[in-house]
Amino acid sequence: MHEGNFLKDKSILVTGGAGSIGSVLVKKLLELDPRVIRIFDNNETGLYDLYNELQSKKIRPLIGDIRDKERINRALEGIDIVFHASALKHVPLCEYNPFEAIKTNILGTQNVMAAALDHPIDKVILISTDKAANPTNVMGATKLLAERLTVSMNYYKGERSTAFSCVRFGNVLNTRGSVVPLFEKQIAKGGPVTLTDCDMTRFMMTIPKAIDLVFKATELSRGGEIFILKMPSLRVKDLAEVMVEELAPKHGYEPGSIEIQNIGKRPGEKIYEELMTSYEAEYAYENEDMFIVLPENYEEIISSSSKLPEGFKKTDRKIYSSNDIDSYLLNKMEIKNLLSEM
């Protein structure tokens, strides 16, 4: 089934729809001719700007917070598909504001999932992060529990037909608060460009790749899966050096004059990320584009007539670390090409 046919004439809710991922998701959804898209966000200015930019009769801007049970319940009326992208995502801010991270990422997700049970919704897709795999920080831990809530809804829902699934991202290039716009601003000022650790590696994906994964996951989901895009990894230091080489001359600086400075790890920050745990790998399947992690008792969750999506096979890999010597680290030319895709 083509994703355009799948989403055509659907009523869709996007929580966090004014954010970096949510706003691009909304724009791509408009191209697929849904019946209506409700953009749910507590960022009034961001919501207003996106609504004015899109100028579409299919858009409904809803000001609200996922912490508000009544508001999210009303927003879900008549909806077919929910993309739950609302979250507190910045690692340092979540470390210093853990109660707020819990209220949004865990209790807010609980509100979305519980409200979904009160409406005849087809699918709920949680947007998650690789920081949920073996988390070492508050943000990752809250997103891990958000994932567990989502997957467990498939047991909790009883006879209801709603499918609850997750999509796990790596670092998405050029989103708000990510490293690319930070490096860009630092280079424009003449440096220094700040690294938290010279050995740090990260999985990287572009926003279009991230959105493509969301659509594929939505089409394939039957309930209980965690979908993970296959992504290259890179050294953040290499990314910084490439950006200095490319951008310094545009701002009137010699690349050699821009200092790259190691400032030390931030609270809760990992040197490398993991796509999945060794336990999850036991239940992982893959095709050319993605992994699917299934719950242990997948066949109990889905109908007996459903099977693993066509084209997937049991994965034989055991380690999914951005620092793994078997993983593929981009060289500088490949990083340049990746940046050009943004």
LUMVEXVO-423888 format. One record per residue (C-alpha): residue number from 1; residue in three letters; x, z, y. Coordinates in Angstrom, 3 decimals. Each point is the difference from the previous one (the first is absolute). Layout:
<recs>
{num: NUM	residu: ALA	x: X	z: Z	y: Y}
...
</recs>
This chain:
<recs>
{num: 1	residu: MET	x: 0.000	z: 0.000	y: 0.000}
{num: 2	residu: HIS	x: 1.342	z: -0.890	y: 3.435}
{num: 3	residu: GLU	x: 0.236	z: 2.934	y: 2.383}
{num: 4	residu: GLY	x: -1.909	z: -1.916	y: 2.704}
{num: 5	residu: ASN	x: -2.999	z: -0.326	y: -2.334}
{num: 6	residu: PHE	x: 0.325	z: 3.617	y: -1.001}
{num: 7	residu: LEU	x: -0.195	z: 1.338	y: 3.574}
{num: 8	residu: LYS	x: -2.405	z: -2.572	y: 1.425}
{num: 9	residu: ASP	x: -3.249	z: 1.520	y: 1.293}
{num: 10	residu: LYS	x: 1.167	z: 3.539	y: -0.846}
{num: 11	residu: SER	x: -0.604	z: 2.965	y: 2.299}
{num: 12	residu: ILE	x: 3.369	z: 1.688	y: 0.467}
{num: 13	residu: LEU	x: 1.195	z: 3.273	y: 1.518}
{num: 14	residu: VAL	x: 3.659	z: 0.424	y: 1.037}
{num: 15	residu: THR	x: 0.993	z: 3.585	y: 0.841}
{num: 16	residu: GLY	x: 3.020	z: 0.173	y: 2.296}
{num: 17	residu: GLY	x: -0.968	z: -3.537	y: 0.975}
{num: 18	residu: ALA	x: 1.735	z: 0.137	y: 3.396}
{num: 19	residu: GLY	x: 3.381	z: 0.859	y: -1.566}
{num: 20	residu: SER	x: 2.879	z: -2.353	y: -0.814}
{num: 21	residu: ILE	x: -1.170	z: -0.795	y: -3.534}
{num: 22	residu: GLY	x: -3.703	z: 0.476	y: 0.644}
{num: 23	residu: SER	x: -0.151	z: -2.371	y: 2.968}
{num: 24	residu: VAL	x: 1.762	z: -2.833	y: -1.862}
{num: 25	residu: LEU	x: -2.239	z: 0.655	y: -2.991}
{num: 26	residu: VAL	x: -3.048	z: -0.383	y: 2.243}
{num: 27	residu: LYS	x: 1.315	z: -3.281	y: 1.447}
{num: 28	residu: LYS	x: 0.671	z: -1.442	y: -3.473}
{num: 29	residu: LEU	x: -3.398	z: 1.157	y: -1.248}
{num: 30	residu: LEU	x: -1.682	z: -1.909	y: 2.841}
{num: 31	residu: GLU	x: 1.557	z: -3.210	y: -1.358}
{num: 32	residu: LEU	x: -1.737	z: 0.621	y: -3.344}
{num: 33	residu: ASP	x: -3.503	z: -0.100	y: 1.483}
{num: 34	residu: PRO	x: -1.391	z: 3.461	y: -0.806}
{num: 35	residu: ARG	x: -3.488	z: 0.959	y: 1.155}
{num: 36	residu: VAL	x: 1.240	z: 2.870	y: 2.166}
{num: 37	residu: ILE	x: 3.186	z: 2.057	y: 0.538}
{num: 38	residu: ARG	x: -0.342	z: 3.545	y: 1.280}
{num: 39	residu: ILE	x: 3.236	z: 1.207	y: 1.584}
{num: 40	residu: PHE	x: 0.123	z: 3.798	y: -0.227}
{num: 41	residu: ASP	x: 2.618	z: 1.800	y: 2.092}
{num: 42	residu: ASN	x: 0.460	z: 3.026	y: 2.266}
{num: 43	residu: ASN	x: 2.302	z: -1.985	y: 2.305}
{num: 44	residu: GLU	x: -2.488	z: -1.045	y: 2.695}
{num: 45	residu: THR	x: 2.472	z: -2.136	y: 1.970}
{num: 46	residu: GLY	x: 1.358	z: -1.741	y: -3.092}
{num: 47	residu: LEU	x: -3.526	z: -0.675	y: -1.236}
{num: 48	residu: TYR	x: -1.099	z: -1.346	y: 3.390}
{num: 49	residu: ASP	x: 3.044	z: -2.292	y: 0.270}
{num: 50	residu: LEU	x: -0.474	z: -1.391	y: -3.525}
{num: 51	residu: TYR	x: -3.733	z: -0.549	y: 0.556}
{num: 52	residu: ASN	x: 0.697	z: -1.920	y: 3.238}
{num: 53	residu: GLU	x: 2.775	z: -2.011	y: -1.629}
{num: 54	residu: LEU	x: -2.109	z: -1.135	y: -2.947}
{num: 55	residu: GLN	x: -3.218	z: -0.798	y: 1.904}
{num: 56	residu: SER	x: -1.963	z: -0.398	y: -3.232}
{num: 57	residu: LYS	x: -3.678	z: 0.723	y: -0.632}
{num: 58	residu: LYS	x: 0.977	z: 1.158	y: -3.489}
{num: 59	residu: ILE	x: 2.007	z: 2.947	y: 1.349}
{num: 60	residu: ARG	x: -1.519	z: 3.451	y: 0.434}
{num: 61	residu: PRO	x: 2.367	z: 2.511	y: 1.686}
{num: 62	residu: LEU	x: -0.762	z: 3.550	y: -1.151}
{num: 63	residu: ILE	x: 1.659	z: 2.928	y: 1.766}
{num: 64	residu: GLY	x: 0.377	z: 2.823	y: -2.476}
{num: 65	residu: ASP	x: 2.317	z: 2.190	y: -2.016}
{num: 66	residu: ILE	x: 0.189	z: 0.153	y: -3.795}
{num: 67	residu: ARG	x: 0.116	z: 3.795	y: 0.388}
{num: 68	residu: ASP	x: -3.667	z: -0.238	y: 1.088}
{num: 69	residu: LYS	x: -2.115	z: -0.214	y: -3.190}
{num: 70	residu: GLU	x: -3.224	z: -0.980	y: 1.724}
{num: 71	residu: ARG	x: 1.622	z: -2.781	y: 2.020}
{num: 72	residu: ILE	x: 1.737	z: -1.612	y: -2.993}
{num: 73	residu: ASN	x: -3.210	z: 0.296	y: -2.044}
{num: 74	residu: ARG	x: -1.947	z: -1.887	y: 2.675}
{num: 75	residu: ALA	x: 2.762	z: -2.618	y: 0.317}
{num: 76	residu: LEU	x: -0.282	z: -0.789	y: -3.730}
{num: 77	residu: GLU	x: -3.680	z: -0.936	y: 0.087}
{num: 78	residu: GLY	x: -0.500	z: -3.521	y: -1.369}
{num: 79	residu: ILE	x: 3.712	z: -0.508	y: -0.721}
{num: 80	residu: ASP	x: 1.290	z: -1.908	y: -3.058}
{num: 81	residu: ILE	x: 3.767	z: 0.560	y: 0.253}
{num: 82	residu: VAL	x: 2.073	z: 2.754	y: 1.643}
{num: 83	residu: PHE	x: 3.643	z: -0.376	y: 0.984}
{num: 84	residu: HIS	x: 1.224	z: 3.536	y: 0.722}
{num: 85	residu: ALA	x: 3.061	z: -0.434	y: 2.232}
{num: 86	residu: SER	x: -0.451	z: 3.058	y: 2.234}
{num: 87	residu: ALA	x: 2.859	z: 2.507	y: -0.336}
{num: 88	residu: LEU	x: 2.677	z: 2.003	y: 1.761}
{num: 89	residu: LYS	x: 3.058	z: -1.974	y: -1.076}
{num: 90	residu: HIS	x: 3.061	z: 1.174	y: 1.951}
{num: 91	residu: VAL	x: 2.255	z: 2.166	y: -2.178}
{num: 92	residu: PRO	x: 1.487	z: 2.234	y: 2.766}
{num: 93	residu: LEU	x: -3.359	z: 0.593	y: 1.689}
{num: 94	residu: CYS	x: -1.618	z: 0.978	y: -3.287}
{num: 95	residu: GLU	x: 2.876	z: 2.415	y: -0.685}
{num: 96	residu: TYR	x: -0.659	z: 1.767	y: 3.303}
{num: 97	residu: ASN	x: -3.809	z: -0.269	y: -0.269}
{num: 98	residu: PRO	x: -0.740	z: 0.557	y: -3.705}
{num: 99	residu: PHE	x: -3.517	z: 1.408	y: 0.466}
{num: 100	residu: GLU	x: -0.995	z: -3.094	y: 1.990}
{num: 101	residu: ALA	x: 1.444	z: -2.268	y: -2.719}
{num: 102	residu: ILE	x: -2.087	z: 1.845	y: -2.599}
{num: 103	residu: LYS	x: -3.161	z: -0.293	y: 2.102}
{num: 104	residu: THR	x: 0.370	z: -3.766	y: 0.424}
{num: 105	residu: ASN	x: 1.809	z: -1.263	y: -3.098}
{num: 106	residu: ILE	x: -1.635	z: 2.287	y: -2.564}
{num: 107	residu: LEU	x: -3.254	z: 1.424	y: 1.390}
{num: 108	residu: GLY	x: -0.732	z: -3.210	y: 1.919}
{num: 109	residu: THR	x: 0.526	z: -2.023	y: -3.175}
{num: 110	residu: GLN	x: -2.279	z: 2.412	y: -1.867}
{num: 111	residu: ASN	x: -2.689	z: -0.648	y: 2.631}
{num: 112	residu: VAL	x: 0.312	z: -3.776	y: -0.440}
{num: 113	residu: MET	x: -0.113	z: 0.203	y: -3.791}
{num: 114	residu: ALA	x: -2.879	z: 2.475	y: -0.109}
{num: 115	residu: ALA	x: -2.038	z: -2.031	y: 2.499}
{num: 116	residu: ALA	x: 0.610	z: -3.136	y: -2.081}
{num: 117	residu: LEU	x: -1.904	z: 1.653	y: -2.857}
{num: 118	residu: ASP	x: -3.115	z: 0.207	y: 2.172}
{num: 119	residu: HIS	x: -0.135	z: -3.767	y: 0.568}
{num: 120	residu: PRO	x: -0.054	z: -3.010	y: -2.382}
{num: 121	residu: ILE	x: 3.565	z: -1.071	y: 0.843}
{num: 122	residu: ASP	x: 1.823	z: -2.491	y: -2.237}
{num: 123	residu: LYS	x: 3.636	z: 0.942	y: 0.613}
{num: 124	residu: VAL	x: 2.071	z: 2.540	y: 1.922}
{num: 125	residu: ILE	x: 3.682	z: -0.835	y: 0.534}
{num: 126	residu: LEU	x: 2.384	z: 2.710	y: 1.240}
{num: 127	residu: ILE	x: 3.063	z: -1.220	y: 1.919}
{num: 128	residu: SER	x: 2.904	z: 2.200	y: -1.168}
{num: 129	residu: THR	x: 3.799	z: 0.095	y: 0.213}
{num: 130	residu: ASP	x: 3.053	z: 0.099	y: -2.261}
{num: 131	residu: LYS	x: 0.674	z: 3.427	y: 1.523}
{num: 132	residu: ALA	x: -2.751	z: 1.267	y: -2.320}
{num: 133	residu: ALA	x: 2.330	z: -0.559	y: -2.994}
{num: 134	residu: ASN	x: 2.036	z: 3.202	y: -0.588}
{num: 135	residu: PRO	x: -0.728	z: 1.223	y: 3.560}
{num: 136	residu: THR	x: 2.479	z: 2.164	y: 1.876}
{num: 137	residu: ASN	x: -1.964	z: 0.284	y: 3.244}
{num: 138	residu: VAL	x: -3.450	z: 1.028	y: 1.205}
{num: 139	residu: MET	x: -1.097	z: -3.552	y: 0.720}
{num: 140	residu: GLY	x: 0.917	z: -1.212	y: -3.499}
{num: 141	residu: ALA	x: -1.586	z: 3.040	y: -1.649}
{num: 142	residu: THR	x: -3.283	z: -0.447	y: 1.886}
{num: 143	residu: LYS	x: -0.097	z: -3.713	y: -0.859}
{num: 144	residu: LEU	x: 0.704	z: 0.828	y: -3.654}
{num: 145	residu: LEU	x: -3.010	z: 2.313	y: -0.044}
{num: 146	residu: ALA	x: -2.053	z: -2.682	y: 1.794}
{num: 147	residu: GLU	x: 0.929	z: -2.369	y: -2.836}
{num: 148	residu: ARG	x: -0.949	z: 2.577	y: -2.641}
{num: 149	residu: LEU	x: -3.334	z: 0.584	y: 1.746}
{num: 150	residu: THR	x: -0.668	z: -3.738	y: 0.022}
{num: 151	residu: VAL	x: 0.891	z: -0.571	y: -3.650}
{num: 152	residu: SER	x: -1.902	z: 3.116	y: -1.112}
{num: 153	residu: MET	x: -3.152	z: -1.218	y: 1.729}
{num: 154	residu: ASN	x: -0.366	z: -2.403	y: -2.913}
{num: 155	residu: TYR	x: -0.621	z: 3.023	y: -2.272}
{num: 156	residu: TYR	x: -2.064	z: 1.891	y: 2.572}
{num: 157	residu: LYS	x: -2.406	z: -2.832	y: 0.881}
{num: 158	residu: GLY	x: -2.114	z: 0.285	y: -3.147}
{num: 159	residu: GLU	x: -2.208	z: -3.054	y: -0.559}
{num: 160	residu: ARG	x: 0.724	z: -1.521	y: 3.399}
{num: 161	residu: SER	x: 1.678	z: -3.425	y: -0.049}
{num: 162	residu: THR	x: 2.410	z: 0.451	y: 2.959}
{num: 163	residu: ALA	x: 3.651	z: -0.811	y: -0.863}
{num: 164	residu: PHE	x: 2.595	z: 2.222	y: 1.702}
{num: 165	residu: SER	x: 3.588	z: -1.365	y: 0.091}
{num: 166	residu: CYS	x: 3.269	z: 0.374	y: 1.950}
{num: 167	residu: VAL	x: 2.529	z: -2.387	y: 1.548}
{num: 168	residu: ARG	x: 3.498	z: 1.447	y: 0.419}
{num: 169	residu: PHE	x: 2.152	z: -1.570	y: 2.750}
{num: 170	residu: GLY	x: 3.708	z: 0.163	y: 0.740}
{num: 171	residu: ASN	x: 1.183	z: 0.026	y: 3.626}
{num: 172	residu: VAL	x: -1.949	z: -2.615	y: 1.938}
{num: 173	residu: LEU	x: 2.146	z: -1.825	y: 2.559}
{num: 174	residu: ASN	x: -0.914	z: 0.223	y: 3.684}
{num: 175	residu: THR	x: -2.905	z: 2.423	y: -0.327}
{num: 176	residu: ARG	x: -0.421	z: 2.634	y: 2.709}
{num: 177	residu: GLY	x: 2.601	z: 2.756	y: -0.325}
{num: 178	residu: SER	x: 2.058	z: -1.922	y: -2.560}
{num: 179	residu: VAL	x: 3.730	z: -0.585	y: 0.232}
{num: 180	residu: VAL	x: -0.072	z: -3.618	y: 1.270}
{num: 181	residu: PRO	x: -1.707	z: 0.654	y: 3.377}
{num: 182	residu: LEU	x: 2.153	z: 3.122	y: 0.391}
{num: 183	residu: PHE	x: 3.236	z: -1.975	y: -0.500}
{num: 184	residu: GLU	x: -1.337	z: -2.706	y: 2.315}
{num: 185	residu: LYS	x: -0.536	z: 2.464	y: 2.864}
{num: 186	residu: GLN	x: 3.403	z: 1.614	y: -0.552}
{num: 187	residu: ILE	x: 1.777	z: -3.379	y: 0.055}
{num: 188	residu: ALA	x: -1.872	z: -1.037	y: 3.163}
{num: 189	residu: LYS	x: 1.417	z: 3.115	y: 1.717}
{num: 190	residu: GLY	x: 3.547	z: -0.748	y: -1.165}
{num: 191	residu: GLY	x: 0.003	z: 2.505	y: -2.878}
{num: 192	residu: PRO	x: 0.797	z: 2.102	y: -1.757}
{num: 193	residu: VAL	x: -1.978	z: -1.063	y: -3.065}
{num: 194	residu: THR	x: -0.689	z: 3.174	y: -1.969}
{num: 195	residu: LEU	x: 0.141	z: 0.289	y: -3.779}
{num: 196	residu: THR	x: -0.974	z: 3.160	y: -1.848}
{num: 197	residu: ASP	x: 2.350	z: -0.861	y: -2.893}
{num: 198	residu: CYS	x: 2.304	z: -2.992	y: -0.534}
{num: 199	residu: ASP	x: -0.782	z: -0.106	y: -3.733}
{num: 200	residu: MET	x: -3.783	z: 0.023	y: 0.413}
{num: 201	residu: THR	x: -1.893	z: -2.745	y: -1.850}
{num: 202	residu: ARG	x: -3.640	z: -1.013	y: 0.281}
{num: 203	residu: PHE	x: -2.458	z: -2.408	y: -1.606}
{num: 204	residu: MET	x: -1.162	z: -2.425	y: 2.680}
{num: 205	residu: MET	x: -3.021	z: -2.258	y: 0.320}
{num: 206	residu: THR	x: -1.482	z: -2.084	y: 2.808}
{num: 207	residu: ILE	x: -3.515	z: 0.648	y: 1.305}
{num: 208	residu: PRO	x: -1.337	z: -3.316	y: -1.449}
{num: 209	residu: LYS	x: 1.378	z: 0.954	y: -3.451}
{num: 210	residu: ALA	x: -1.597	z: 3.437	y: 0.325}
{num: 211	residu: ILE	x: -3.395	z: -1.479	y: 0.870}
{num: 212	residu: ASP	x: 0.276	z: -2.547	y: -2.820}
{num: 213	residu: LEU	x: 0.574	z: 2.863	y: -2.447}
{num: 214	residu: VAL	x: -3.070	z: 1.825	y: 1.308}
{num: 215	residu: PHE	x: -2.200	z: -3.047	y: -0.603}
{num: 216	residu: LYS	x: 1.405	z: -0.649	y: -3.483}
{num: 217	residu: ALA	x: -0.426	z: 3.657	y: -0.937}
{num: 218	residu: THR	x: -3.581	z: 0.000	y: 1.261}
{num: 219	residu: GLU	x: -0.829	z: -3.035	y: -2.082}
{num: 220	residu: LEU	x: 1.647	z: 1.393	y: -3.162}
{num: 221	residu: SER	x: -1.053	z: 3.635	y: 0.281}
{num: 222	residu: ARG	x: -2.371	z: 1.487	y: -2.542}
{num: 223	residu: GLY	x: 0.739	z: 3.634	y: 0.775}
{num: 224	residu: GLY	x: 2.940	z: 2.361	y: -0.460}
{num: 225	residu: GLU	x: 2.881	z: -2.413	y: 0.655}
{num: 226	residu: ILE	x: 2.960	z: 0.372	y: 2.347}
{num: 227	residu: PHE	x: 1.174	z: -3.447	y: 1.132}
{num: 228	residu: ILE	x: 3.638	z: -0.325	y: 1.147}
{num: 229	residu: LEU	x: 1.522	z: -3.136	y: 1.514}
{num: 230	residu: LYS	x: 3.379	z: -1.086	y: -1.344}
{num: 231	residu: MET	x: 2.279	z: 0.308	y: 3.026}
{num: 232	residu: PRO	x: 3.686	z: -0.470	y: 0.759}
{num: 233	residu: SER	x: 1.955	z: 2.972	y: 1.286}
{num: 234	residu: LEU	x: 2.644	z: 0.156	y: 2.700}
{num: 235	residu: ARG	x: 2.477	z: 2.364	y: 1.628}
{num: 236	residu: VAL	x: -1.399	z: 1.124	y: 3.319}
{num: 237	residu: LYS	x: 3.531	z: -0.247	y: 1.434}
{num: 238	residu: ASP	x: 0.092	z: -3.710	y: -0.927}
{num: 239	residu: LEU	x: -3.353	z: -0.476	y: 1.727}
{num: 240	residu: ALA	x: 1.346	z: 1.693	y: 3.145}
{num: 241	residu: GLU	x: 3.138	z: -2.160	y: 0.009}
{num: 242	residu: VAL	x: -2.007	z: -3.211	y: -0.412}
{num: 243	residu: MET	x: -2.332	z: 0.973	y: 2.834}
{num: 244	residu: VAL	x: 2.955	z: 0.808	y: 2.284}
{num: 245	residu: GLU	x: 1.597	z: -3.390	y: -0.764}
{num: 246	residu: GLU	x: -3.286	z: -1.821	y: 0.651}
{num: 247	residu: LEU	x: -1.427	z: 1.909	y: 2.969}
{num: 248	residu: ALA	x: 2.949	z: 1.335	y: 2.031}
{num: 249	residu: PRO	x: 0.841	z: -3.416	y: 1.607}
{num: 250	residu: LYS	x: -3.674	z: -0.432	y: 0.985}
{num: 251	residu: HIS	x: 0.261	z: 3.174	y: 2.076}
{num: 252	residu: GLY	x: 3.359	z: -0.892	y: 1.525}
{num: 253	residu: TYR	x: 2.227	z: 2.106	y: -2.285}
{num: 254	residu: GLU	x: 2.847	z: -0.842	y: -2.325}
{num: 255	residu: PRO	x: -0.906	z: 1.077	y: -3.561}
{num: 256	residu: GLY	x: 3.278	z: 1.923	y: -0.239}
{num: 257	residu: SER	x: -0.948	z: 2.128	y: 3.008}
{num: 258	residu: ILE	x: -3.114	z: 1.437	y: -1.706}
{num: 259	residu: GLU	x: 0.935	z: 3.170	y: -1.876}
{num: 260	residu: ILE	x: -1.708	z: 0.828	y: -3.307}
{num: 261	residu: GLN	x: -0.173	z: 3.776	y: -0.139}
{num: 262	residu: ASN	x: -0.653	z: 2.240	y: -3.016}
{num: 263	residu: ILE	x: -2.208	z: 2.894	y: 1.183}
{num: 264	residu: GLY	x: -0.770	z: 1.647	y: -3.357}
{num: 265	residu: LYS	x: -3.089	z: 0.157	y: -2.168}
{num: 266	residu: ARG	x: -3.313	z: 1.088	y: 1.473}
{num: 267	residu: PRO	x: -2.034	z: 2.796	y: -1.617}
{num: 268	residu: GLY	x: -1.465	z: -1.150	y: -3.324}
{num: 269	residu: GLU	x: 1.721	z: -3.394	y: 0.032}
{num: 270	residu: LYS	x: 1.311	z: -1.530	y: -3.263}
{num: 271	residu: ILE	x: 3.157	z: -2.087	y: -0.342}
{num: 272	residu: TYR	x: -1.889	z: -2.422	y: -2.229}
{num: 273	residu: GLU	x: -3.635	z: -0.649	y: -0.937}
{num: 274	residu: GLU	x: -1.665	z: -0.568	y: -3.349}
{num: 275	residu: LEU	x: -2.863	z: -2.344	y: -0.820}
{num: 276	residu: MET	x: -1.201	z: 2.115	y: -2.900}
{num: 277	residu: THR	x: 0.988	z: 2.985	y: -2.103}
{num: 278	residu: SER	x: 1.414	z: -0.201	y: -3.522}
{num: 279	residu: TYR	x: -3.323	z: 1.406	y: -1.235}
{num: 280	residu: GLU	x: -1.968	z: -2.729	y: 1.799}
{num: 281	residu: ALA	x: 2.351	z: -2.619	y: -1.427}
{num: 282	residu: GLU	x: -1.321	z: 0.822	y: -3.467}
{num: 283	residu: TYR	x: -3.388	z: -1.360	y: 1.099}
{num: 284	residu: ALA	x: 1.232	z: -2.879	y: 2.188}
{num: 285	residu: TYR	x: -0.631	z: -3.708	y: -0.455}
{num: 286	residu: GLU	x: 1.345	z: -2.871	y: 2.060}
{num: 287	residu: ASN	x: -0.284	z: -3.646	y: 0.927}
{num: 288	residu: GLU	x: 2.204	z: -2.036	y: 2.353}
{num: 289	residu: ASP	x: -1.386	z: 1.623	y: 3.144}
{num: 290	residu: MET	x: -0.928	z: 3.595	y: -0.750}
{num: 291	residu: PHE	x: -0.156	z: 3.000	y: -2.278}
{num: 292	residu: ILE	x: -3.212	z: 1.698	y: -1.068}
{num: 293	residu: VAL	x: 0.205	z: 3.658	y: -1.004}
{num: 294	residu: LEU	x: -2.998	z: 0.900	y: -2.165}
{num: 295	residu: PRO	x: -1.297	z: 3.473	y: -0.755}
{num: 296	residu: GLU	x: 0.623	z: 1.257	y: -3.535}
{num: 297	residu: ASN	x: -3.610	z: -0.472	y: -1.034}
{num: 298	residu: TYR	x: -0.675	z: -3.237	y: 1.855}
{num: 299	residu: GLU	x: -2.441	z: -1.189	y: -2.648}
{num: 300	residu: GLU	x: -2.138	z: 3.090	y: 0.539}
{num: 301	residu: ILE	x: -0.295	z: -0.742	y: 3.716}
{num: 302	residu: ILE	x: -0.869	z: -3.692	y: -0.169}
{num: 303	residu: SER	x: -2.731	z: -1.620	y: -2.066}
{num: 304	residu: SER	x: 0.844	z: -0.856	y: -3.605}
{num: 305	residu: SER	x: -0.322	z: -3.710	y: 0.815}
{num: 306	residu: SER	x: 2.789	z: 0.183	y: 2.631}
{num: 307	residu: LYS	x: 3.655	z: -0.553	y: -0.822}
{num: 308	residu: LEU	x: 3.318	z: -0.110	y: 1.826}
{num: 309	residu: PRO	x: 0.004	z: -2.856	y: 2.546}
{num: 310	residu: GLU	x: 1.287	z: -3.276	y: -1.364}
{num: 311	residu: GLY	x: 3.714	z: -0.723	y: 0.456}
{num: 312	residu: PHE	x: 1.210	z: 3.608	y: -0.113}
{num: 313	residu: LYS	x: 2.369	z: 1.339	y: -2.651}
{num: 314	residu: LYS	x: 1.438	z: 3.427	y: -0.781}
{num: 315	residu: THR	x: 2.980	z: 0.609	y: 2.236}
{num: 316	residu: ASP	x: 3.306	z: 0.822	y: -1.715}
{num: 317	residu: ARG	x: 1.709	z: 1.353	y: 3.129}
{num: 318	residu: LYS	x: 0.527	z: 3.744	y: 0.258}
{num: 319	residu: ILE	x: 1.449	z: 0.551	y: 3.477}
{num: 320	residu: TYR	x: -1.689	z: -1.051	y: 3.230}
{num: 321	residu: SER	x: 2.321	z: 1.342	y: 2.694}
{num: 322	residu: SER	x: 1.089	z: -1.824	y: 3.156}
{num: 323	residu: ASN	x: 3.475	z: 1.396	y: -0.785}
{num: 324	residu: ASP	x: 0.054	z: -1.153	y: -3.627}
{num: 325	residu: ILE	x: 3.018	z: -2.191	y: -0.823}
{num: 326	residu: ASP	x: -2.364	z: -2.260	y: -1.956}
{num: 327	residu: SER	x: -2.294	z: -0.549	y: 2.974}
{num: 328	residu: TYR	x: 0.602	z: -2.903	y: 2.337}
{num: 329	residu: LEU	x: 1.506	z: 0.890	y: 3.378}
{num: 330	residu: LEU	x: -0.385	z: -2.666	y: 2.670}
{num: 331	residu: ASN	x: 3.174	z: -1.336	y: 1.585}
{num: 332	residu: LYS	x: 0.178	z: -0.510	y: 3.764}
{num: 333	residu: MET	x: -1.072	z: -3.641	y: -0.074}
{num: 334	residu: GLU	x: -3.031	z: 0.932	y: -2.089}
{num: 335	residu: ILE	x: -0.813	z: 2.822	y: 2.432}
{num: 336	residu: LYS	x: 0.075	z: -2.549	y: 2.845}
{num: 337	residu: ASN	x: -2.449	z: -2.176	y: -1.948}
{num: 338	residu: LEU	x: -2.228	z: 3.009	y: -0.633}
{num: 339	residu: LEU	x: -0.051	z: 0.889	y: 3.701}
{num: 340	residu: SER	x: -0.934	z: -3.586	y: 0.840}
{num: 341	residu: GLU	x: -3.150	z: 0.372	y: -2.128}
{num: 342	residu: MET	x: -1.380	z: 2.823	y: 2.162}
</recs>
